[in-house]
Amino acid sequence: MVTTPEPLNPDPYARIAAVYDVEFRPANADTLGYERRRIGERLLVLGCGTGRVCRGLAAREIVGLDRSAPMIQLAQARASASEVYVQGDMSAFSLGVFDEMIIPNGAFAFLSSRTARAACLSACRAALAGGGSLTIDVPMPEFERWGERHHPETPAWEGEVDGRHVWRTRETFRDPVAQRLELIDRYRDDSGWKATSALVLHLFSVDEMHWMLEANGFYAESVWGDHTDGPIRAGSPRLLVRALPL
Ligand SMILES: C[S@@+](CC[C@H](N)C(=O)[O-])C[C@H]1O[C@@H](n2cnc3c(N)ncnc32)[C@H](O)[C@@H]1O
Protein backbone atom coordinates (compact mmCIF):
# COMPACT_ATOMS: atom_id res chain seq x y z
CA MET A 1 0.00 0.00 0.00
CA VAL A 2 1.58 3.25 -1.13
CA THR A 3 0.83 6.36 0.87
CA THR A 4 3.86 8.65 0.61
CA PRO A 5 3.67 11.27 -2.16
CA GLU A 6 6.88 12.20 -3.96
CA PRO A 7 8.44 15.54 -3.02
CA LEU A 8 7.14 18.34 -5.25
CA ASN A 9 9.43 19.34 -8.09
CA PRO A 10 9.98 23.04 -8.67
CA ASP A 11 6.87 24.41 -10.39
CA PRO A 12 7.53 24.78 -14.15
CA TYR A 13 4.48 27.08 -14.38
CA ALA A 14 5.58 29.46 -11.60
CA ARG A 15 6.66 32.27 -13.92
CA ILE A 16 4.58 31.58 -17.00
CA ALA A 17 1.03 30.84 -15.74
CA ALA A 18 -0.45 33.95 -17.42
CA VAL A 19 1.21 33.12 -20.75
CA TYR A 20 0.08 29.47 -20.54
CA ASP A 21 -3.45 30.71 -19.90
CA VAL A 22 -3.47 32.87 -23.05
CA GLU A 23 -1.81 30.23 -25.24
CA PHE A 24 -4.15 27.38 -24.28
CA ARG A 25 -7.39 29.34 -23.73
CA PRO A 26 -8.70 28.59 -27.28
CA ALA A 27 -8.09 24.81 -27.04
CA ASN A 28 -11.41 22.99 -26.73
CA ALA A 29 -11.17 19.67 -28.62
CA ASP A 30 -10.72 17.82 -25.32
CA THR A 31 -13.54 19.61 -23.46
CA LEU A 32 -15.98 18.90 -26.29
CA GLY A 33 -15.11 15.21 -25.98
CA TYR A 34 -15.49 15.25 -22.18
CA GLU A 35 -18.87 16.96 -22.50
CA ARG A 36 -20.06 14.39 -25.06
CA ARG A 37 -19.01 11.46 -22.85
CA ARG A 38 -20.27 13.06 -19.65
CA ILE A 39 -21.53 10.56 -17.12
CA GLY A 40 -21.97 12.40 -13.85
CA GLU A 41 -22.84 15.62 -12.11
CA ARG A 42 -20.05 15.84 -9.57
CA LEU A 43 -16.72 16.18 -11.36
CA LEU A 44 -13.11 16.37 -10.12
CA VAL A 45 -10.41 17.62 -12.52
CA LEU A 46 -6.83 16.85 -11.43
CA GLY A 47 -4.04 19.03 -12.83
CA CYS A 48 -6.72 21.58 -13.78
CA GLY A 49 -4.21 24.37 -14.46
CA THR A 50 -5.91 27.74 -14.94
CA GLY A 51 -9.33 26.06 -15.21
CA ARG A 52 -9.67 25.80 -18.99
CA VAL A 53 -11.27 22.33 -18.93
CA CYS A 54 -13.43 23.08 -15.89
CA ARG A 55 -14.83 26.24 -17.47
CA GLY A 56 -15.68 24.29 -20.64
CA LEU A 57 -17.82 21.93 -18.52
CA ALA A 58 -19.12 24.55 -16.13
CA ALA A 59 -22.76 23.42 -15.99
CA ARG A 60 -21.73 20.80 -13.44
CA GLU A 61 -20.52 20.91 -9.87
CA ILE A 62 -16.76 20.95 -10.40
CA VAL A 63 -13.69 20.80 -8.19
CA GLY A 64 -10.32 21.54 -9.82
CA LEU A 65 -7.03 20.61 -8.14
CA ASP A 66 -3.56 21.75 -9.19
CA ARG A 67 -0.25 21.91 -7.39
CA SER A 68 0.82 25.22 -8.98
CA ALA A 69 -0.18 28.25 -6.90
CA PRO A 70 -0.07 30.74 -9.83
CA MET A 71 -2.17 28.41 -12.03
CA ILE A 72 -4.79 27.90 -9.29
CA GLN A 73 -4.91 31.62 -8.53
CA LEU A 74 -5.79 32.39 -12.15
CA ALA A 75 -8.47 29.67 -12.07
CA GLN A 76 -9.92 31.04 -8.83
CA ALA A 77 -10.02 34.58 -10.20
CA ARG A 78 -12.47 33.49 -12.91
CA ALA A 79 -14.41 30.75 -11.11
CA SER A 80 -18.19 30.60 -11.55
CA ALA A 81 -20.47 29.57 -8.68
CA SER A 82 -20.25 25.89 -9.72
CA GLU A 83 -16.41 25.77 -9.73
CA VAL A 84 -14.14 25.31 -6.70
CA TYR A 85 -10.34 25.36 -7.08
CA VAL A 86 -7.93 23.81 -4.60
CA GLN A 87 -4.13 23.83 -4.54
CA GLY A 88 -2.71 20.35 -3.90
CA ASP A 89 -0.84 17.34 -5.21
CA MET A 90 -2.80 14.81 -7.25
CA SER A 91 -0.79 11.97 -5.70
CA ALA A 92 -2.03 12.88 -2.19
CA PHE A 93 -5.55 14.29 -2.08
CA SER A 94 -8.83 13.61 -0.35
CA LEU A 95 -11.69 15.84 -1.48
CA GLY A 96 -14.74 13.62 -1.05
CA VAL A 97 -16.59 11.40 -3.50
CA PHE A 98 -17.17 12.16 -7.19
CA ASP A 99 -19.11 10.66 -10.15
CA GLU A 100 -16.46 11.46 -12.68
CA MET A 101 -12.79 12.38 -12.66
CA ILE A 102 -10.61 13.72 -15.46
CA ILE A 103 -6.83 14.19 -15.57
CA PRO A 104 -6.55 16.24 -18.76
CA ASN A 105 -3.88 17.40 -21.15
CA GLY A 106 -0.88 15.39 -19.99
CA ALA A 107 -1.11 16.29 -16.28
CA PHE A 108 -0.82 12.61 -15.21
CA ALA A 109 2.44 12.32 -17.21
CA PHE A 110 4.03 14.86 -14.81
CA LEU A 111 4.03 12.17 -12.10
CA SER A 112 7.59 11.00 -12.54
CA SER A 113 7.69 7.86 -10.38
CA ARG A 114 5.66 4.65 -10.19
CA THR A 115 5.09 5.43 -6.52
CA ALA A 116 3.46 8.76 -7.34
CA ARG A 117 1.32 7.27 -10.13
CA ALA A 118 0.11 4.46 -7.85
CA ALA A 119 -0.64 6.93 -5.04
CA CYS A 120 -2.64 9.09 -7.45
CA LEU A 121 -4.67 6.13 -8.75
CA SER A 122 -5.28 4.93 -5.21
CA ALA A 123 -6.65 8.38 -4.24
CA CYS A 124 -8.77 8.39 -7.43
CA ARG A 125 -10.14 4.92 -6.61
CA ALA A 126 -11.16 6.13 -3.13
CA ALA A 127 -12.85 9.21 -4.64
CA LEU A 128 -14.91 6.95 -6.92
CA ALA A 129 -16.16 4.86 -4.02
CA GLY A 130 -19.71 4.94 -5.41
CA GLY A 131 -18.69 4.01 -9.00
CA GLY A 132 -18.13 6.40 -11.90
CA SER A 133 -15.24 6.94 -14.30
CA LEU A 134 -11.68 8.24 -14.41
CA THR A 135 -10.44 9.63 -17.73
CA ILE A 136 -6.70 10.09 -18.29
CA ASP A 137 -5.32 11.97 -21.28
CA VAL A 138 -1.57 11.71 -21.90
CA PRO A 139 0.54 12.23 -25.04
CA MET A 140 1.14 9.16 -27.21
CA PRO A 141 4.88 8.51 -27.65
CA GLU A 142 6.04 9.59 -31.10
CA PHE A 143 7.64 6.20 -31.81
CA GLU A 144 9.33 7.31 -35.03
CA ARG A 145 11.20 9.97 -33.00
CA TRP A 146 12.43 7.68 -30.22
CA GLY A 147 15.91 7.72 -31.76
CA GLU A 148 16.03 11.52 -31.80
CA ARG A 149 17.61 12.21 -28.40
CA HIS A 150 17.80 15.97 -28.86
CA HIS A 151 15.83 18.41 -30.98
CA PRO A 152 17.29 21.94 -30.93
CA GLU A 153 15.44 25.07 -29.82
CA THR A 154 12.67 25.87 -32.34
CA PRO A 155 10.00 28.62 -32.41
CA ALA A 156 6.79 27.20 -30.89
CA TRP A 157 4.27 30.00 -30.20
CA GLU A 158 3.80 33.77 -30.08
CA GLY A 159 0.96 35.99 -28.92
CA GLU A 160 -0.21 39.00 -26.91
CA VAL A 161 -0.22 38.68 -23.11
CA ASP A 162 -1.42 41.69 -21.07
CA GLY A 163 -0.39 44.01 -23.91
CA ARG A 164 3.06 42.41 -24.31
CA HIS A 165 4.27 40.52 -27.37
CA VAL A 166 5.49 37.20 -25.97
CA TRP A 167 7.06 34.26 -27.79
CA ARG A 168 8.01 30.74 -26.80
CA THR A 169 10.63 28.36 -28.16
CA ARG A 170 10.92 24.66 -27.37
CA GLU A 171 13.98 22.41 -27.07
CA THR A 172 13.28 18.68 -26.72
CA PHE A 173 15.21 15.84 -25.10
CA ARG A 174 14.10 12.19 -25.23
CA ASP A 175 15.26 9.23 -23.18
CA PRO A 176 13.59 6.17 -24.74
CA VAL A 177 14.83 3.75 -22.08
CA ALA A 178 13.38 5.79 -19.23
CA GLN A 179 10.36 6.71 -21.44
CA ARG A 180 11.13 10.29 -20.52
CA LEU A 181 10.37 13.42 -22.54
CA GLU A 182 11.89 16.72 -21.45
CA LEU A 183 10.54 19.91 -22.98
CA ILE A 184 12.52 23.07 -22.30
CA ASP A 185 10.25 26.03 -23.09
CA ARG A 186 11.87 29.47 -23.17
CA TYR A 187 9.64 32.55 -23.03
CA ARG A 188 10.72 36.05 -24.00
CA ASP A 189 9.13 39.43 -24.64
CA ASP A 190 10.18 42.70 -26.30
CA SER A 191 11.29 44.23 -22.97
CA GLY A 192 13.97 41.55 -22.53
CA TRP A 193 11.95 39.46 -20.02
CA LYS A 194 12.91 35.77 -20.10
CA ALA A 195 11.60 32.68 -18.31
CA THR A 196 12.48 29.02 -18.73
CA SER A 197 10.05 26.20 -17.97
CA ALA A 198 11.25 22.57 -17.94
CA LEU A 199 8.41 20.07 -18.43
CA VAL A 200 9.47 16.51 -17.62
CA LEU A 201 6.93 13.94 -18.81
CA HIS A 202 6.68 10.16 -18.55
CA LEU A 203 5.59 8.55 -21.83
CA PHE A 204 3.24 5.58 -21.45
CA SER A 205 2.90 2.58 -23.72
CA VAL A 206 -0.68 1.37 -24.23
CA ASP A 207 0.04 -1.94 -22.52
CA GLU A 208 1.66 -0.18 -19.54
CA MET A 209 -1.44 1.98 -19.15
CA HIS A 210 -3.61 -1.16 -18.99
CA TRP A 211 -1.56 -3.01 -16.35
CA MET A 212 -0.99 0.14 -14.30
CA LEU A 213 -4.75 0.70 -14.09
CA GLU A 214 -5.39 -2.97 -13.30
CA ALA A 215 -2.74 -2.96 -10.56
CA ASN A 216 -4.48 -0.01 -8.93
CA GLY A 217 -8.16 -0.99 -8.87
CA PHE A 218 -9.31 0.08 -12.37
CA TYR A 219 -9.73 -1.37 -15.84
CA ALA A 220 -9.60 0.50 -19.16
CA GLU A 221 -13.19 0.46 -20.43
CA SER A 222 -12.33 2.53 -23.55
CA VAL A 223 -9.06 3.62 -25.14
CA TRP A 224 -8.97 6.31 -27.85
CA GLY A 225 -6.19 7.93 -29.88
CA ASP A 226 -7.70 11.41 -30.01
CA HIS A 227 -10.56 13.49 -28.64
CA THR A 228 -12.96 12.56 -31.44
CA ASP A 229 -12.96 8.91 -30.32
CA GLY A 230 -10.49 7.84 -33.03
CA PRO A 231 -8.83 4.42 -32.55
CA ILE A 232 -5.46 4.12 -30.88
CA ARG A 233 -2.63 3.39 -33.35
CA ALA A 234 0.99 4.41 -34.00
CA GLY A 235 0.76 8.08 -34.92
CA SER A 236 -2.22 8.84 -32.68
CA PRO A 237 -1.68 12.17 -30.94
CA ARG A 238 -3.14 11.11 -27.60
CA LEU A 239 -3.48 8.10 -25.35
CA LEU A 240 -6.92 8.76 -23.90
CA VAL A 241 -8.34 6.20 -21.50
CA ARG A 242 -11.65 5.97 -19.70
CA ALA A 243 -11.14 3.71 -16.68
CA LEU A 244 -13.80 2.20 -14.46
CA PRO A 245 -13.33 0.74 -10.96
CA LEU A 246 -12.72 -3.02 -10.92
C1 LIG B 1 -0.11 20.82 -19.27
S1 LIG B 1 -0.81 21.56 -17.82
C2 LIG B 1 -2.53 21.22 -18.10
C3 LIG B 1 -3.42 22.22 -17.41
C4 LIG B 1 -4.89 22.09 -17.72
N1 LIG B 1 -5.39 20.74 -17.45
C5 LIG B 1 -5.19 22.44 -19.17
O1 LIG B 1 -5.46 21.53 -19.94
O2 LIG B 1 -5.11 23.61 -19.54
C6 LIG B 1 -0.42 20.36 -16.57
C7 LIG B 1 -0.89 20.78 -15.20
O3 LIG B 1 -0.67 19.70 -14.29
C8 LIG B 1 -0.30 20.27 -13.05
N2 LIG B 1 0.38 19.25 -12.25
C9 LIG B 1 1.56 18.63 -12.52
N3 LIG B 1 1.86 17.76 -11.54
C10 LIG B 1 0.86 17.85 -10.62
C11 LIG B 1 0.61 17.20 -9.38
N4 LIG B 1 1.46 16.30 -8.87
N5 LIG B 1 -0.53 17.52 -8.71
C12 LIG B 1 -1.39 18.43 -9.21
N6 LIG B 1 -1.19 19.09 -10.37
C13 LIG B 1 -0.09 18.80 -11.08
C14 LIG B 1 0.59 21.44 -13.42
O4 LIG B 1 0.75 22.36 -12.37
C15 LIG B 1 -0.16 22.00 -14.63
O5 LIG B 1 -1.10 22.98 -14.25
The ligand as a Tripos MOL2 file, in Angstrom:
@<TRIPOS>MOLECULE
LIG
   27    29     1     0     0
SMALL
NO_CHARGES

@<TRIPOS>ATOM
      1 C1         -0.1070   20.8160  -19.2700 C.3       1 LIG1
      2 S1         -0.8130   21.5550  -17.8250 S.3       1 LIG1
      3 C2         -2.5340   21.2180  -18.1030 C.3       1 LIG1
      4 C3         -3.4170   22.2180  -17.4060 C.3       1 LIG1
      5 C4         -4.8940   22.0870  -17.7220 C.3       1 LIG1
      6 N1         -5.3880   20.7410  -17.4530 N.3       1 LIG1
      7 C5         -5.1860   22.4440  -19.1730 C.2       1 LIG1
      8 O1         -5.4590   21.5270  -19.9380 O.co2     1 LIG1
      9 O2         -5.1100   23.6110  -19.5420 O.co2     1 LIG1
     10 C6         -0.4160   20.3610  -16.5660 C.3       1 LIG1
     11 C7         -0.8920   20.7840  -15.1960 C.3       1 LIG1
     12 O3         -0.6710   19.7020  -14.2930 O.3       1 LIG1
     13 C8         -0.2960   20.2650  -13.0450 C.3       1 LIG1
     14 N2          0.3830   19.2530  -12.2540 N.ar      1 LIG1
     15 C9          1.5560   18.6300  -12.5230 C.ar      1 LIG1
     16 N3          1.8560   17.7640  -11.5440 N.ar      1 LIG1
     17 C10         0.8640   17.8470  -10.6200 C.ar      1 LIG1
     18 C11         0.6090   17.2010   -9.3830 C.ar      1 LIG1
     19 N4          1.4560   16.2990   -8.8750 N.pl3     1 LIG1
     20 N5         -0.5280   17.5150   -8.7140 N.ar      1 LIG1
     21 C12        -1.3890   18.4300   -9.2100 C.ar      1 LIG1
     22 N6         -1.1890   19.0940  -10.3700 N.ar      1 LIG1
     23 C13        -0.0860   18.7980  -11.0830 C.ar      1 LIG1
     24 C14         0.5880   21.4360  -13.4250 C.3       1 LIG1
     25 O4          0.7530   22.3570  -12.3690 O.3       1 LIG1
     26 C15        -0.1620   21.9980  -14.6310 C.3       1 LIG1
     27 O5         -1.0990   22.9830  -14.2490 O.3       1 LIG1
@<TRIPOS>BOND
     1     1     2 1
     2     2     3 1
     3     2    10 1
     4     3     4 1
     5     4     5 1
     6     5     6 1
     7     5     7 1
     8     7     8 2
     9     7     9 1
    10    10    11 1
    11    11    12 1
    12    11    26 1
    13    12    13 1
    14    13    14 1
    15    13    24 1
    16    14    15 ar
    17    14    23 ar
    18    15    16 ar
    19    16    17 ar
    20    17    18 ar
    21    17    23 ar
    22    18    19 1
    23    18    20 ar
    24    20    21 ar
    25    21    22 ar
    26    22    23 ar
    27    24    25 1
    28    24    26 1
    29    26    27 1
@<TRIPOS>SUBSTRUCTURE
     1 LIG1         1 GROUP 0 **** ****
